[in-house]
């Protein structure tokens, strides 16, 4: 069994793990990222909407409400500096009833508390002038929302890690860790060989698998590890450019932000995610979800043809 020492071990090479590892490596820390998959970002980090969020939905004084607006601006700056493909599309949050318009008022009130820049009420006529296919009674316009190439972002993070003497071990499984003489002693299974790695810092950024990883870190109080719930989000694609330029979100419900109209960087339209609570990880998108998608989409895009909707992809949010 071989033994190595690094300052920091990060478990998980998704966008969060890579961003953390990059920060440490830029501080001249010796960093190792441990990833069980054969490449980076294959699970949650690329199975999502690819949205640069403004931070409009979060409760006042929560960490998300404080950090998301700042992160929004920093991410645009990073994309400009590092030539990461992205589009500042802006988005409309549209209401289809008086009750939904009341919810829009709550959203804008908490958005102003969080320092969201430029968010404002707009009339249905204004929405129609920008997006002729969209129907609503009024909307919120959120100018700082956008879309990003997640893979390009993660490649950039990885490049900075490697340029600053950090490294990443793919096809490597974290087995367990304990504290020995004030250091984390972690055992990693890599290409059939069990390796011991000592580090000053051990960071768990394993996403869907973070709870399982935590239970294998002996120094943690396992009673503090929360139960994980898997919220699967399904998407339906159109494969078409409908000449829609903004993201379109309905008023959120208790479970999700609603079946929003998303765009890829080629401006092709897709819809989702919905919420499907599951016990085991699977990524199949079932045709039987089409009816709910079609009904939800019709509220703000009545011209949608049901035949345009095809099962796309899915992702899973750990809750």
C-alpha positions in Angstrom: 0.0 0.0 0.0 1.5 3.3 -1.0 1.2 6.5 1.1 1.2 10.1 -0.1 0.7 13.5 1.5 -1.2 16.5 0.1 -2.5 19.6 1.8 -6.1 19.2 0.6 -8.2 16.3 -0.7 -11.5 17.1 -2.4 -13.9 14.2 -3.0 -16.0 14.8 -6.1 -15.1 16.4 -9.5 -18.4 18.1 -10.1 -18.6 21.8 -10.6 -18.6 22.4 -6.8 -15.7 20.1 -6.1 -13.6 21.6 -9.0 -14.4 25.2 -7.9 -13.3 24.4 -4.4 -10.1 22.7 -5.6 -9.4 25.6 -7.9 -9.6 28.0 -5.1 -7.2 26.0 -2.9 -4.8 25.5 -5.8 -4.7 29.2 -6.6 -3.7 29.7 -3.0 -0.7 27.5 -3.7 -2.1 24.6 -1.7 -1.3 21.1 -2.9 -4.6 19.7 -4.0 -5.9 16.3 -5.1 -9.4 15.7 -6.4 -10.7 12.2 -6.1 -13.4 11.2 -8.6 -15.0 7.8 -9.0 -16.2 8.4 -12.6 -13.9 8.3 -15.6 -14.3 12.1 -16.2 -15.6 15.2 -14.4 -19.1 16.5 -14.0 -21.0 13.5 -15.3 -23.7 13.4 -12.7 -25.5 16.4 -11.3 -23.3 19.1 -12.8 -24.3 18.5 -16.4 -27.8 17.0 -15.8 -29.5 20.3 -15.2 -30.8 23.5 -16.9 -27.4 25.2 -17.2 -28.8 28.4 -15.8 -26.9 31.3 -14.2 -29.4 32.1 -11.5 -30.1 35.6 -10.2 -31.2 34.4 -6.7 -34.8 35.6 -6.7 -36.5 32.8 -4.9 -34.5 32.5 -1.6 -35.7 33.4 1.9 -34.4 36.6 3.4 -31.2 36.2 5.4 -30.6 32.7 4.0 -27.1 31.9 2.7 -28.5 31.4 -0.8 -30.1 34.9 -0.8 -26.8 36.4 0.3 -24.4 34.5 -1.9 -26.4 33.8 -5.2 -26.6 37.5 -6.4 -22.8 37.9 -5.7 -22.0 34.6 -7.3 -24.1 35.6 -10.3 -22.0 38.7 -11.0 -18.7 36.8 -10.3 -19.6 34.1 -12.7 -20.3 36.5 -15.5 -17.0 38.1 -14.8 -15.3 34.7 -14.9 -16.9 33.7 -18.1 -15.8 37.0 -19.8 -12.3 36.6 -18.5 -11.9 33.0 -19.5 -14.0 32.9 -22.7 -16.6 30.5 -21.3 -19.6 30.2 -23.7 -22.6 31.8 -22.1 -25.6 34.1 -22.9 -27.1 36.7 -20.7 -30.7 35.8 -21.8 -32.7 37.4 -19.0 -35.9 35.7 -17.9 -39.6 36.3 -17.5 -41.4 34.9 -14.5 -45.0 34.9 -15.8 -48.3 34.8 -14.0 -51.5 33.3 -15.5 -53.9 34.4 -12.8 -54.5 37.1 -10.1 -53.4 34.7 -7.4 -50.1 34.0 -9.2 -49.6 37.8 -9.6 -49.7 38.0 -5.8 -46.9 35.5 -5.7 -44.9 37.7 -8.1 -45.1 40.5 -5.5 -43.6 38.2 -2.8 -40.8 37.3 -5.2 -39.9 40.9 -6.0 -40.1 41.9 -2.4 -37.6 39.3 -1.3 -35.4 39.9 -4.4 -35.0 43.6 -3.4 -34.0 42.5 0.1 -31.3 40.3 -1.5 -29.9 43.0 -3.8 -31.0 41.5 -7.1 -30.2 44.1 -9.8 -32.8 45.3 -12.3 -35.7 43.0 -11.5 -39.0 44.7 -12.2 -42.7 44.2 -13.0 -43.6 44.3 -16.7 -46.9 44.2 -18.5 -48.3 41.4 -20.7 -47.9 43.9 -23.6 -44.2 44.2 -22.8 -43.7 40.5 -22.6 -45.6 40.1 -25.9 -43.3 42.7 -27.6 -40.3 40.6 -26.6 -41.7 37.1 -26.9 -44.8 37.0 -29.1 -45.5 33.4 -28.4 -45.8 33.8 -24.6 -49.1 34.5 -22.9 -49.5 35.9 -19.4 -51.3 38.6 -17.4 -48.1 40.2 -16.2 -44.6 39.1 -15.4 -41.3 39.8 -13.6 -38.3 40.6 -15.7 -35.0 39.3 -14.3 -32.2 40.7 -16.5 -29.3 39.0 -14.7 -30.4 35.4 -15.5 -28.5 33.5 -18.2 -27.2 30.2 -19.5 -23.8 28.7 -19.5 -21.8 25.8 -21.0 -21.3 23.7 -17.9 -18.6 21.5 -19.4 -16.5 24.5 -20.6 -16.8 26.0 -17.1 -15.5 22.8 -15.5 -12.7 22.4 -18.0 -11.6 25.9 -17.2 -11.6 25.1 -13.4 -9.7 21.9 -14.1 -7.1 23.7 -16.2 -6.5 26.2 -13.4 -6.1 23.3 -10.9 -3.5 21.5 -13.1 -1.7 24.7 -14.0 -1.2 25.3 -10.3 0.2 21.9 -9.5 -3.1 20.3 -8.4 -4.1 16.9 -9.7 -7.2 14.8 -10.2 -7.6 11.0 -9.9 -10.4 9.6 -12.1 -11.7 6.1 -11.6 -10.8 6.4 -8.0 -13.1 5.4 -5.1 -13.0 7.0 -1.7 -13.1 4.1 0.8 -12.8 5.6 4.3 -10.9 8.2 6.4 -9.8 8.6 10.0 -7.8 11.1 11.9 -4.2 9.9 12.6 -1.7 12.3 14.3 -3.8 15.3 13.5 -4.1 14.5 9.8 -6.9 12.9 7.7 -5.7 9.5 6.6 -7.9 8.5 3.6 -7.9 5.2 1.8 -8.6 5.5 -2.0 -9.1 2.6 -4.4 -7.5 3.6 -7.7 -7.0 1.2 -10.6 -7.2 -1.8 -8.3 -4.6 -0.5 -5.9 -5.5 0.8 -2.4 -3.7 4.1 -1.7 -3.3 5.9 1.6 -3.4 9.7 1.4 -2.7 12.0 4.3 -4.1 15.5 4.2 -4.6 18.5 6.4 -8.0 19.1 4.9 -10.6 16.7 3.6 -13.6 18.1 1.7 -16.7 16.1 0.8 -18.2 17.5 -2.5 -19.7 14.2 -3.6 -23.2 15.5 -4.5 -25.7 12.7 -4.6 -23.3 10.4 -2.8 -22.2 12.9 -0.1 -24.1 11.2 2.7 -22.6 7.9 1.9 -19.1 9.4 1.9 -19.8 11.1 5.2 -20.6 7.8 6.8 -17.1 6.6 5.9 -15.4 9.5 7.6 -14.8 8.2 11.1 -14.1 11.6 12.6 -17.6 12.8 11.9 -20.5 12.4 14.3 -22.7 10.2 12.1 -25.9 11.4 14.0 -25.4 14.8 12.3 -25.6 13.4 8.8 -29.0 14.3 7.3 -31.1 11.8 5.4 -30.9 12.4 1.7 -34.0 12.5 -0.6 -33.7 12.3 -4.3 -35.7 14.7 -6.4 -35.5 13.7 -10.0 -36.1 16.3 -12.6 -37.2 15.2 -16.1 -36.8 17.3 -19.2 -38.6 17.2 -22.6 -36.9 18.5 -25.7 -38.2 20.1 -28.8 -35.0 20.1 -30.8 -36.2 23.4 -32.3 -35.4 27.0 -32.3 -38.7 28.7 -31.8 -37.2 32.2 -31.9 -37.6 32.6 -28.2 -34.8 34.6 -26.7 -35.5 34.6 -22.9 -36.0 31.9 -20.3 -39.6 31.6 -19.3 -40.6 30.5 -15.8 -44.0 30.0 -14.4 -44.7 31.1 -10.8 -43.0 28.5 -8.6 -45.0 26.0 -6.6 -44.2 24.3 -3.3 -42.0 21.6 -4.8 -40.2 23.4 -7.7 -39.7 26.4 -9.8 -42.2 25.0 -12.3 -41.9 23.6 -15.8 -39.9 26.4 -17.2 -38.9 27.0 -20.8 -35.1 26.6 -21.1 -32.7 27.2 -23.9 -29.4 25.7 -24.8 -26.6 27.8 -26.3 -27.9 27.0 -29.8 -31.3 28.6 -28.6 -33.1 25.3 -28.9 -36.1 25.0 -26.6 -36.5 22.4 -23.8 -38.9 22.2 -20.9 -38.4 21.1 -17.3 -37.5 20.0 -14.8 -40.5 18.6 -13.0 -40.2 16.8 -9.6 -40.3 13.1 -9.3 -39.4 11.7 -5.9 -37.4 8.5 -6.2 -35.7 6.0 -3.9 -33.1 4.8 -6.3 -31.0 6.7 -8.9 -32.1 6.3 -12.4 -32.2 8.7 -15.4 -34.9 7.3 -17.6 -37.5 9.8 -18.8 -40.9 8.1 -19.0 -43.4 9.1 -21.8 -46.2 9.0 -19.2 -45.0 12.3 -17.8 -45.8 14.0 -21.2 -49.4 14.9 -20.2 -48.4 16.9 -17.2 -45.7 18.7 -19.2 -48.1 19.6 -22.0 -50.7 21.0 -19.6 -48.2 23.0 -17.7 -46.5 24.5 -20.8 -49.8 25.4 -22.4 -50.5 27.9 -19.6 -47.8 30.3 -21.0 -47.2 28.8 -24.5 -50.6 27.9 -25.8 -49.4 27.4 -29.3 -47.2 24.5 -28.3 -47.8 21.4 -30.3 -47.9 18.2 -28.2 -46.0 16.3 -31.0 -43.0 18.7 -30.5 -42.3 17.3 -27.1 -39.8 14.4 -26.9 -38.3 12.8 -23.8 -35.0 14.4 -23.2 -32.7 13.8 -20.2 -33.0 13.9 -16.4 -31.0 14.9 -13.4 -31.3 14.3 -9.7 -31.2 16.9 -7.0 -30.1 15.7 -3.5 -32.5 17.3 -0.9 
